[in-house]
Amino acid sequence: MFRLILLLLVTSSSFAQQNFTFTPEKPKPGETITITYRPGGDIANTILPVEAIVYQLGQSKQFTDDLPLKKTSDGFTASFTTDTSANFIFFSFAADKKFDNNNNEGYTIRLYTDDQPVKGAGISEFMFYQYAGGDAGVERNNEKALAAMETEFKSNPDIRKQWLANYIRLKNSVTKDASNTLALKEIEAVFKSGLKEESDYETLAGLYNLAKLPEQAKWINKLWK
């Protein structure tokens, strides 16, 4: 039974990789990407027209365009040019209002610069698995969203403060921590580093609210003002 399950997992993974490929391997913002796609999931072997949409996410923008598909012997191909402000791409493939969501993984591409993911790509991936993925038939996945944020923080720790409240809410939902331990630790860390900027007060007030300490949040807001 174990071997059968393992074989199914390997087969599924291999199919997903063959189902969708793209070049170049590490595309940069502004470059042209060419994809190959073979319908799978709920639209595998469909004889109906396949519609594709490409979504480009950036620091503060989202671009959405229809993606014309060219038929090949065993699937489709298409090319598009990425926006210079984009850091993350995802695709919607559908036929007769049914999505191919790649086993709820989605079809996604991170953009690169200097052989590293563009700053903010992990945040855009977090947004995909929390909110935007629904446009491609992908259900919300807290674990994948959390992993994307943590990868981003490792590469770009300076971005952490800006997304700290979202991170703590997500972390608590995944770990089922009702005691708000993480929020309390972050409050302690903010005080240790000192309230040096206006954003520190804003961060601290938000952390107190997350920790369900409204009186302390009011006190910080008074100091902030």
BELWOPE-V941772 format. One record per residue. N is the residue number from 1. RES is the residue in three letters. PSI is psi in whole degrees, -180 to 180 (* if undefined). Layout:
N,RES,PSI + N,RES,PSI
This chain:
1,MET,-44 + 2,PHE,-43 + 3,ARG,-38 + 4,LEU,-45 + 5,ILE,-44 + 6,LEU,-42 + 7,LEU,-41 + 8,LEU,-41 + 9,LEU,-45 + 10,VAL,-43 + 11,THR,-43 + 12,SER,-44 + 13,SER,-43 + 14,SER,-40 + 15,PHE,-42 + 16,ALA,-38 + 17,GLN,-37 + 18,GLN,-24 + 19,ASN,-29 + 20,PHE,121 + 21,THR,163 + 22,PHE,157 + 23,THR,146 + 24,PRO,169 + 25,GLU,-39 + 26,LYS,77 + 27,PRO,148 + 28,LYS,156 + 29,PRO,133 + 30,GLY,-13 + 31,GLU,161 + 32,THR,132 + 33,ILE,136 + 34,THR,129 + 35,ILE,154 + 36,THR,141 + 37,TYR,136 + 38,ARG,122 + 39,PRO,138 + 40,GLY,-171 + 41,GLY,-132 + 42,ASP,-11 + 43,ILE,19 + 44,ALA,136 + 45,ASN,21 + 46,THR,147 + 47,ILE,0 + 48,LEU,159 + 49,PRO,135 + 50,VAL,126 + 51,GLU,137 + 52,ALA,141 + 53,ILE,137 + 54,VAL,131 + 55,TYR,130 + 56,GLN,120 + 57,LEU,144 + 58,GLY,-169 + 59,GLN,-41 + 60,SER,10 + 61,LYS,157 + 62,GLN,132 + 63,PHE,134 + 64,THR,127 + 65,ASP,145 + 66,ASP,143 + 67,LEU,102 + 68,PRO,128 + 69,LEU,138 + 70,LYS,128 + 71,LYS,138 + 72,THR,-175 + 73,SER,-31 + 74,ASP,17 + 75,GLY,-134 + 76,PHE,161 + 77,THR,157 + 78,ALA,157 + 79,SER,148 + 80,PHE,160 + 81,THR,130 + 82,THR,149 + 83,ASP,148 + 84,THR,-17 + 85,SER,-1 + 86,ALA,154 + 87,ASN,-9 + 88,PHE,137 + 89,ILE,140 + 90,PHE,161 + 91,PHE,150 + 92,SER,125 + 93,PHE,125 + 94,ALA,154 + 95,ALA,129 + 96,ASP,43 + 97,LYS,15 + 98,LYS,137 + 99,PHE,148 + 100,ASP,104 + 101,ASN,13 + 102,ASN,53 + 103,ASN,37 + 104,ASN,15 + 105,GLU,-29 + 106,GLY,167 + 107,TYR,111 + 108,THR,158 + 109,ILE,128 + 110,ARG,142 + 111,LEU,154 + 112,TYR,157 + 113,THR,135 + 114,ASP,39 + 115,ASP,14 + 116,GLN,149 + 117,PRO,141 + 118,VAL,141 + 119,LYS,130 + 120,GLY,-7 + 121,ALA,-38 + 122,GLY,-34 + 123,ILE,-41 + 124,SER,-36 + 125,GLU,-39 + 126,PHE,-45 + 127,MET,-37 + 128,PHE,-49 + 129,TYR,-10 + 130,GLN,-37 + 131,TYR,-59 + 132,ALA,-24 + 133,GLY,-24 + 134,GLY,-28 + 135,ASP,-17 + 136,ALA,15 + 137,GLY,14 + 138,VAL,127 + 139,GLU,156 + 140,ARG,137 + 141,ASN,103 + 142,ASN,-38 + 143,GLU,-46 + 144,LYS,-38 + 145,ALA,-42 + 146,LEU,-44 + 147,ALA,-38 + 148,ALA,-42 + 149,MET,-44 + 150,GLU,-36 + 151,THR,-42 + 152,GLU,-44 + 153,PHE,-34 + 154,LYS,-40 + 155,SER,-35 + 156,ASN,75 + 157,PRO,-23 + 158,ASP,-17 + 159,ILE,-9 + 160,ARG,-44 + 161,LYS,-41 + 162,GLN,-32 + 163,TRP,15 + 164,LEU,-44 + 165,ALA,-44 + 166,ASN,-40 + 167,TYR,-45 + 168,ILE,-43 + 169,ARG,-44 + 170,LEU,-44 + 171,LYS,-43 + 172,ASN,-37 + 173,SER,-34 + 174,VAL,-42 + 175,THR,-8 + 176,LYS,38 + 177,ASP,102 + 178,ALA,-7 + 179,SER,-5 + 180,ASN,37 + 181,THR,-42 + 182,LEU,-41 + 183,ALA,-41 + 184,LEU,-39 + 185,LYS,-39 + 186,GLU,-36 + 187,ILE,-45 + 188,GLU,-41 + 189,ALA,-38 + 190,VAL,-43 + 191,PHE,-37 + 192,LYS,-38 + 193,SER,-18 + 194,GLY,149 + 195,LEU,90 + 196,LYS,-28 + 197,GLU,162 + 198,GLU,-35 + 199,SER,-25 + 200,ASP,-39 + 201,TYR,-42 + 202,GLU,-44 + 203,THR,-45 + 204,LEU,-41 + 205,ALA,-42 + 206,GLY,-38 + 207,LEU,-41 + 208,TYR,-39 + 209,ASN,-40 + 210,LEU,-36 + 211,ALA,4 + 212,LYS,47 + 213,LEU,73 + 214,PRO,-33 + 215,GLU,-41 + 216,GLN,-35 + 217,ALA,-41 + 218,LYS,-40 + 219,TRP,-45 + 220,ILE,-39 + 221,ASN,-34 + 222,LYS,-44 + 223,LEU,-39 + 224,TRP,-46 + 225,LYS,*
